[in-house]
Amino acid sequence: MRQLLPPPATPADAAEVDLGALYDGERSGPAQRPWVMANFVASLDGSAAVEGRTRALSGPADRALFRRLRAQADVVLVGAGTVRAEGYGPVRGAGPAPIAVVSRSLELDWDSALFTEAAAPTLVVTCAGADATRRARAEQVAELVLAGDQWVDIGEAIVQLGRRGHGVVLCEGGPCLLGELVVADLLDELCLTLSPLVAGGTGPRIVTGAMLRAPRPLRLASVLEDDSDLFLRYLRG
Ligand SMILES: NC(=O)c1ccc[n+]([C@@H]2O[C@H](COP(=O)([O-])OP(=O)(O)OC[C@H]3O[C@@H](n4cnc5c(N)ncnc54)[C@H](OP(=O)(O)O)[C@@H]3O)[C@@H](O)[C@H]2O)c1
């Protein structure tokens, strides 16, 4: 891995990337809510999935960074679409952050490892309008977070996760959920891997949903390169 930005002091520093200095450390959100970061991967032509999954876009260095970012999180937030498409399991390892799944339909596999083998119990973020029978089933295997009436109010959900002691929320997808965080202006940090592939097709971008009249500015904090993958870290502009 090579560091391109910030400019390394010497050529030796460029090759000896200090990931800890670039990605670890204190993150504190604005008053009343946690820090919200997102980790995504995209092809050069902007596709966030190949044949409905991210596997083809993600190489060994991306997976290593994925794990490192998880270690920074107090809770990993994912949309139910991503859980279903990627077959999400629980975070493994010592002292893992729990996964929090956002869903209205509650059409989730309650017998999967995500709910039955999680060291840190999985959370389900849903709304009052969700089906009562499914809510009862969810409560048997997960901790329920209720935010919003007919659809999860994502701002309220983030505040509630903060009240549960989760100071850093890492969103791992998908595009629908990230779109909601962006619209609500809750995104503090975006870690984006640009995979050196041209995917074509009509795969989603990393953000879908409402078009913003005023696109949100982000500030480039660092750029790393490994085997033609680019690892971009942006912070709130
Ligand atoms: N490139 C990347 O880094 C990356 C990362 C993650 C995923 N992906 C890809 O993205 C695709 C999935 O995209 P997606 O946009 O469908 O995924 P998503 O954002 O993970 O899931 C959308 C689903 O999440 C739930 N949801 C989101 N916001 C909600 C809200 N405010 N209230 C209630 N429910 C809410 C709904 O679930 P219910 O339908 O259960 O109500 C909704 O259908 C997959 O192909 C996956 O591989 C790519």
Ligand as a Chemical Component Dictionary entry (heavy atoms), coordinates in Angstrom:
data_LIG
# 
_chem_comp.id                   LIG 
_chem_comp.type                 NON-POLYMER 
_chem_comp.pdbx_formal_charge   0 
_chem_comp.three_letter_code    LIG 
# 
loop_
_chem_comp_atom.comp_id 
_chem_comp_atom.atom_id 
_chem_comp_atom.alt_atom_id 
_chem_comp_atom.type_symbol 
_chem_comp_atom.charge 
_chem_comp_atom.model_Cartn_x 
_chem_comp_atom.model_Cartn_y 
_chem_comp_atom.model_Cartn_z 
_chem_comp_atom.pdbx_ordinal 
LIG N1  N1  N 0  -20.738 -0.888 -2.859 1  
LIG C1  C1  C 0  -20.952 -0.971 -1.567 2  
LIG O1  O1  O 0  -20.115 -0.569 -0.762 3  
LIG C2  C2  C 0  -22.245 -1.561 -1.082 4  
LIG C3  C3  C 0  -22.521 -1.581 0.264  5  
LIG C4  C4  C 0  -23.712 -2.166 0.700  6  
LIG C5  C5  C 0  -24.588 -2.703 -0.237 7  
LIG N2  N2  N 1  -24.280 -2.669 -1.538 8  
LIG C6  C6  C 0  -25.186 -3.249 -2.534 9  
LIG O2  O2  O 0  -26.380 -2.514 -2.517 10 
LIG C7  C7  C 0  -27.463 -3.362 -2.911 11 
LIG C8  C8  C 0  -28.611 -3.198 -1.918 12 
LIG O3  O3  O 0  -29.066 -1.882 -2.033 13 
LIG P1  P1  P 0  -30.292 -1.279 -1.246 14 
LIG O4  O4  O 0  -30.285 0.184  -1.487 15 
LIG O5  O5  O -1 -31.516 -2.077 -1.492 16 
LIG O6  O6  O 0  -29.846 -1.613 0.220  17 
LIG P2  P2  P 0  -30.112 -1.063 1.670  18 
LIG O7  O7  O 0  -30.013 0.403  1.780  19 
LIG O8  O8  O 0  -29.161 -1.884 2.464  20 
LIG O9  O9  O 0  -31.551 -1.600 2.005  21 
LIG C9  C9  C 0  -32.737 -0.962 1.676  22 
LIG C10 C10 C 0  -33.752 -1.496 2.653  23 
LIG O10 O10 O 0  -33.404 -1.063 3.984  24 
LIG C11 C11 C 0  -34.567 -0.756 4.708  25 
LIG N3  N3  N 0  -34.583 0.683  4.937  26 
LIG C12 C12 C 0  -33.683 1.605  4.536  27 
LIG N4  N4  N 0  -34.028 2.820  5.021  28 
LIG C13 C13 C 0  -35.158 2.628  5.729  29 
LIG C14 C14 C 0  -36.007 3.481  6.499  30 
LIG N5  N5  N 0  -35.752 4.784  6.625  31 
LIG N6  N6  N 0  -37.090 2.942  7.102  32 
LIG C15 C15 C 0  -37.358 1.617  7.002  33 
LIG N7  N7  N 0  -36.604 0.769  6.303  34 
LIG C16 C16 C 0  -35.512 1.266  5.684  35 
LIG C17 C17 C 0  -35.736 -1.213 3.862  36 
LIG O11 O11 O 0  -35.865 -2.588 4.210  37 
LIG P3  P3  P 0  -37.216 -3.439 4.148  38 
LIG O12 O12 O 0  -37.418 -3.678 2.689  39 
LIG O13 O13 O 0  -36.891 -4.676 4.923  40 
LIG O14 O14 O 0  -38.291 -2.602 4.771  41 
LIG C18 C18 C 0  -35.181 -1.032 2.453  42 
LIG O15 O15 O 0  -35.857 -1.830 1.510  43 
LIG C19 C19 C 0  -26.917 -4.771 -2.965 44 
LIG O16 O16 O 0  -26.672 -5.085 -4.308 45 
LIG C20 C20 C 0  -25.593 -4.675 -2.226 46 
LIG O17 O17 O 0  -24.659 -5.581 -2.706 47 
LIG C21 C21 C 0  -23.134 -2.099 -1.989 48 
# 
loop_
_chem_comp_bond.comp_id 
_chem_comp_bond.atom_id_1 
_chem_comp_bond.atom_id_2 
_chem_comp_bond.value_order 
_chem_comp_bond.pdbx_ordinal 
LIG N1  C1  SING 1  
LIG C1  O1  DOUB 2  
LIG C1  C2  SING 3  
LIG C2  C3  SING 4  
LIG C2  C21 DOUB 5  
LIG C3  C4  DOUB 6  
LIG C4  C5  SING 7  
LIG C5  N2  DOUB 8  
LIG N2  C6  SING 9  
LIG N2  C21 SING 10 
LIG C6  O2  SING 11 
LIG C6  C20 SING 12 
LIG O2  C7  SING 13 
LIG C7  C8  SING 14 
LIG C7  C19 SING 15 
LIG C8  O3  SING 16 
LIG O3  P1  SING 17 
LIG P1  O4  DOUB 18 
LIG P1  O5  SING 19 
LIG P1  O6  SING 20 
LIG O6  P2  SING 21 
LIG P2  O7  DOUB 22 
LIG P2  O8  SING 23 
LIG P2  O9  SING 24 
LIG O9  C9  SING 25 
LIG C9  C10 SING 26 
LIG C10 O10 SING 27 
LIG C10 C18 SING 28 
LIG O10 C11 SING 29 
LIG C11 N3  SING 30 
LIG C11 C17 SING 31 
LIG N3  C12 SING 32 
LIG N3  C16 SING 33 
LIG C12 N4  DOUB 34 
LIG N4  C13 SING 35 
LIG C13 C14 SING 36 
LIG C13 C16 DOUB 37 
LIG C14 N5  SING 38 
LIG C14 N6  DOUB 39 
LIG N6  C15 SING 40 
LIG C15 N7  DOUB 41 
LIG N7  C16 SING 42 
LIG C17 O11 SING 43 
LIG C17 C18 SING 44 
LIG O11 P3  SING 45 
LIG P3  O12 DOUB 46 
LIG P3  O13 SING 47 
LIG P3  O14 SING 48 
LIG C18 O15 SING 49 
LIG C19 O16 SING 50 
LIG C19 C20 SING 51 
LIG C20 O17 SING 52 
# 
